[in-house]
Amino acid sequence: MSDTTGRRSLWIPWTFVGFFGVVFVANAIMIWLALSTFTGLDRDEPYVRGIGYNDVLAEERRQEALGWTAAVEADAERLAVELADRRQRPVTDAVVYAEITRPVDAALDFAAELAAAGDGRYAAAIDWPAPGRWDVLVTVEHDGDVFQHHRRVIVR
């Protein structure tokens, strides 16, 4: 009687071995997927960018001292920016360009130079690759000063 009971219970240790074998294989697959897809870095050279953070803060203070303002408008066919100095006078004779990025698809990112349209307004005809949300980083160069303004727009 003890011989048959012993043989019938031999499967119990193999069940534990099989269970942990499945867990080991699943973990190995997950580790491989994690290491082969996303590196964990969302920026190029994050350490170098981190060291330059004080420069970013100094640039922000310099830009605030300018006192300029920018209003960004976008529709299905154009991008327009209106610039004013601290006394609310139009900023004219500036070089204005925009880096236009898609938050969900970097393959659609592009840049555009805006032409003067008078009274501190600058505009460009834009052929948007897709409707939806876009991030617009406007850079203005005027008399040695550089001003940047970021705005998220929705294009329908």
C-alpha positions as CSV (number, residue, x, y, z in Angstrom):
1,M,0.0,0.0,0.0
2,S,2.8,2.4,0.7
3,D,4.4,1.7,-2.7
4,T,1.3,3.0,-4.6
5,T,0.8,6.0,-2.4
6,G,4.5,7.0,-2.9
7,R,4.2,6.7,-6.7
8,R,0.9,8.7,-6.8
9,S,2.4,11.6,-4.8
10,L,5.6,12.0,-7.0
11,W,3.9,14.6,-9.2
12,I,3.6,17.0,-6.3
13,P,7.3,18.1,-6.3
14,W,7.2,18.3,-10.1
15,T,4.2,20.6,-9.9
16,F,6.3,23.1,-7.8
17,V,9.2,22.8,-10.2
18,G,6.9,23.4,-13.1
19,F,5.2,26.4,-11.5
20,F,8.5,28.1,-10.7
21,G,9.8,27.2,-14.2
22,V,6.8,29.1,-15.7
23,V,7.5,32.1,-13.4
24,F,11.1,32.1,-14.4
25,V,10.4,32.0,-18.1
26,A,7.7,34.8,-17.8
27,N,10.2,37.0,-15.8
28,A,12.9,36.4,-18.4
29,I,10.6,37.5,-21.2
30,M,9.6,40.6,-19.2
31,I,13.2,41.5,-18.5
32,W,14.1,41.1,-22.2
33,L,11.2,43.2,-23.3
34,A,12.1,46.0,-20.8
35,L,15.7,46.1,-21.8
36,S,15.2,45.9,-25.5
37,T,12.6,48.7,-25.9
38,F,12.8,51.8,-23.8
39,T,16.2,53.0,-22.5
40,G,14.7,55.1,-19.7
41,L,16.1,58.3,-21.1
42,D,13.8,60.9,-22.5
43,R,16.5,63.5,-23.5
44,D,19.8,63.3,-25.2
45,E,22.7,63.9,-22.8
46,P,20.6,64.4,-19.6
47,Y,23.7,64.9,-17.4
48,V,25.0,67.7,-19.6
49,R,21.5,69.3,-19.7
50,G,21.3,69.0,-15.9
51,I,24.6,70.8,-15.4
52,G,23.4,73.7,-17.7
53,Y,20.2,74.2,-15.6
54,N,21.7,77.3,-14.0
55,D,22.2,78.8,-17.4
56,V,18.5,78.1,-18.2
57,L,17.5,79.9,-15.0
58,A,19.7,82.9,-15.9
59,E,18.2,83.0,-19.4
60,E,14.7,83.0,-17.9
61,R,15.6,86.0,-15.6
62,R,17.1,87.8,-18.6
63,Q,14.0,87.2,-20.7
64,E,11.7,88.4,-17.8
65,A,13.8,91.6,-17.6
66,L,12.9,92.3,-21.3
67,G,9.3,92.4,-20.4
68,W,8.1,91.3,-23.8
69,T,4.8,89.5,-24.4
70,A,3.7,87.2,-27.2
71,A,0.3,86.1,-28.3
72,V,0.1,83.0,-30.5
73,E,-2.8,82.2,-32.7
74,A,-3.2,79.1,-34.9
75,D,-5.9,77.9,-37.3
76,A,-6.0,75.3,-40.0
77,E,-4.0,77.4,-42.5
78,R,-1.7,79.7,-40.6
79,L,0.3,80.5,-37.5
80,A,0.4,84.1,-36.2
81,V,2.4,85.8,-33.4
82,E,1.9,89.3,-32.0
83,L,4.8,90.7,-30.1
84,A,4.9,93.7,-27.7
85,D,7.6,95.2,-25.5
86,R,7.2,96.1,-21.9
87,R,5.5,99.4,-22.8
88,Q,3.0,97.4,-25.0
89,R,4.6,98.8,-28.2
90,P,4.8,96.4,-31.2
91,V,8.2,94.7,-31.6
92,T,9.1,95.3,-35.3
93,D,12.0,94.3,-37.5
94,A,12.5,91.0,-35.7
95,V,13.4,87.6,-37.0
96,V,10.7,85.2,-35.8
97,Y,10.7,81.5,-36.3
98,A,8.7,78.6,-34.6
99,E,9.6,75.1,-33.8
100,I,6.3,73.2,-34.0
101,T,6.2,69.8,-32.3
102,R,3.6,67.1,-31.9
103,P,3.4,65.9,-28.3
104,V,2.5,62.4,-29.4
105,D,4.5,61.9,-32.6
106,A,8.0,63.4,-33.1
107,A,8.0,62.3,-36.7
108,L,5.5,65.2,-37.5
109,D,7.7,67.9,-36.0
110,F,8.7,70.8,-38.2
111,A,9.9,74.5,-38.2
112,A,8.6,77.6,-39.9
113,E,9.9,81.2,-40.3
114,L,7.3,83.8,-39.7
115,A,7.2,86.9,-41.9
116,A,6.4,90.4,-40.7
117,A,2.8,91.4,-41.2
118,G,3.0,94.9,-39.6
119,D,2.4,96.3,-36.1
120,G,4.4,93.6,-34.3
121,R,2.5,90.8,-36.0
122,Y,4.3,87.9,-37.7
123,A,2.6,85.1,-39.7
124,A,3.3,82.1,-41.8
125,A,1.1,79.8,-43.9
126,I,1.2,76.4,-42.3
127,D,0.2,73.1,-43.9
128,W,-0.4,71.2,-40.6
129,P,0.4,67.5,-41.1
130,A,-2.5,66.5,-38.8
131,P,-5.2,68.2,-36.7
132,G,-4.9,68.2,-32.9
133,R,-2.6,69.5,-30.2
134,W,0.7,71.1,-31.2
135,D,3.5,72.7,-29.1
136,V,4.8,75.9,-30.6
137,L,8.1,77.4,-29.4
138,V,8.4,80.9,-30.9
139,T,12.0,82.3,-30.9
140,V,12.4,86.1,-31.6
141,E,15.7,87.7,-32.4
142,H,15.8,91.5,-32.2
143,D,18.7,93.9,-31.7
144,G,20.8,91.2,-30.1
145,D,18.0,90.1,-27.7
146,V,16.5,86.6,-27.9
147,F,13.0,86.0,-26.6
148,Q,11.2,82.7,-26.5
149,H,7.6,81.9,-25.9
150,H,6.0,78.5,-25.6
151,R,2.3,77.8,-26.3
152,R,0.2,74.7,-26.9
153,V,-2.4,75.2,-29.6
154,I,-5.2,73.0,-31.0
155,V,-5.6,72.9,-34.7
156,R,-8.9,71.7,-36.1
